[in-house]
Amino acid sequence: MNHDPLPYTAPTGREPLELHITLYEMPDGMYLATCAEIPPCQILRGNKDHAFTDARRFIKQFLDERAESGRPFTLPEIRTVRI
């Protein structure tokens, strides 16, 4: 199943990024979509697909605005922990 409904073309000269969108179902039935690599990306919607799509839009806008302002985005270090 393709979960990438909004194709994103990286700005010229930059490789495409692989980012992670996590979807949580909240107790009230709403869905929260977050991106670990971009902490401000926290999208709450009533439908899982809408949450994913709007998170994808947020990420694209975030990356575009950074590129336009000359502030390149670098992936943060993300570590895995077992508890």
Helices and strands as residue ranges (DSSP letters): E 21-25, E 31-35, E 42-45, H 48-68
